């Protein structure tokens, strides 16, 4: 029988995939044959004609885990899934699908990593919360929470209540995204507070800004914007600046690796930003890219300058402030080509997580 562990989280985007990836890399040094399954996924890609959760695709490509891709992601929650379930009930036997996929993934494996979706209660609407799935697969749970002292303890205890109701053991907690300047204090107090509640703490991971920095490609794909021109889709976006003020004031705030959001009719702003990027203005900065907002196509002179700059320029019909809000709230998801980020994650988990303690809590 393969060993197994279920990775859940207190909230969405707390870092389940990050921790799963790092744990797999660390555990591959201890186990020869590792399998991966995300029983229920909400963000999917089309692979080999199937709707497959993007995290399963990531793990498969990064580690070369050889399982049937559909078994690694047996149920994809597409648009309208919840409404259809409430209105008409299940159209398939989801419990059997999950169990059978898990059995195929676990066959001839030494260890299976099971990744959940969101907090412990996600999926309750159709009878398959993370806690329920963990019970179905007879596995212990590692809970991921984000940094802080009282907040992660409160959220872990809330999620633990649902695990307890399902008879699932909380093996331990990994606290993610701990601010480096507060690391020692949070690591000491949060660990002490968790242990006072009888909860194992496997590790505390420091916040790494680079993991939250999107590229122009990710912004384009996530917000579904067409490309007007440009070639550096891998440019990282550390700052976002709305070009709605006058040029002189805007240039005061301009920094390297800035994404500019500019209405298409602001020829003065487009020209100033292009000149800054090409090193021809009073202020010189490396601009990550531009989003032309409002559905307004720049005039021919602006288009010529944009082409000469070689910056990636995206188009949107949304107004300037709406698209700025979308960019700020965007969740950055790991891609197989993010090799620098993946190395940081692997090194971080190896350094800050007690892998031997994790091993002793596998089921």
Secondary structure, DSSP 8 states (H G I E B T S, - for coil): --EEEEEEESSTTSSHHHHHHHHHHHHTTT-S-EEEE-SEESSEEEETTEEEEHHHHHHHHHH---S-HHHHT-EE--TTHHHHHHHH--SS-HHHHHHHHHHHHHTT-SEEEEE--SSTTTTGGGT--HHHHHHHTT--EEEEEES-SHHHHHHHHHHHHHHHHTT--EEEEEEEEE-GGGHHHHHHHHHHHHHHTT--EEEEEE--GGGG-EEHHHHHHHHT--EEE-S-TT-EE-EEEETTS-HHHHHHH--TTEEEEEETT-HHHHHHHHHHHTT-SSS---EEEEEEETT----HHHHHHHHHHT-EEEE-SS-HHHHHHHHHH------TT-HHHHHHHHHHHHHHB-HHHHHTT--
